[in-house]
């Protein structure tokens, strides 16, 4: 079983920065991809950024140029550096990972979420 634990959320003024982290623990053969989603009240959960095992990245148009996703493979950890934050970035941010947790299985895991609030 694999668990994802997010940290780094908080309250910040518009234009400020936060760095989110997500550490995967448990029985892990490999991590194929890790990413971040976010969900604001009354809105659908949306993909924010993803990073593959090869290091390729993709971002939502709304965060391109402001957010950077990175990884530390040795620590099974993914980071999201968020700069130039805007009030519309306010949401619960969820870590997501596609993890090979058995010899045959690749499963999708979600963290519990961390709140990011950006004040104007």
PyMOL commands that set and color helices and strands:
alter all, ss='L'
color gray80, all
select helices_A, chain A and resi 73-75+87-89
alter helices_A, ss='H'
color red, helices_A
select strands_A, chain A and resi 2-7+10-13+18-26+30-39+46-52+57-59+67-72+77-82+91-100+106-110+114-119
alter strands_A, ss='S'
color yellow, strands_A
deselect
rebuild
show_as cartoon
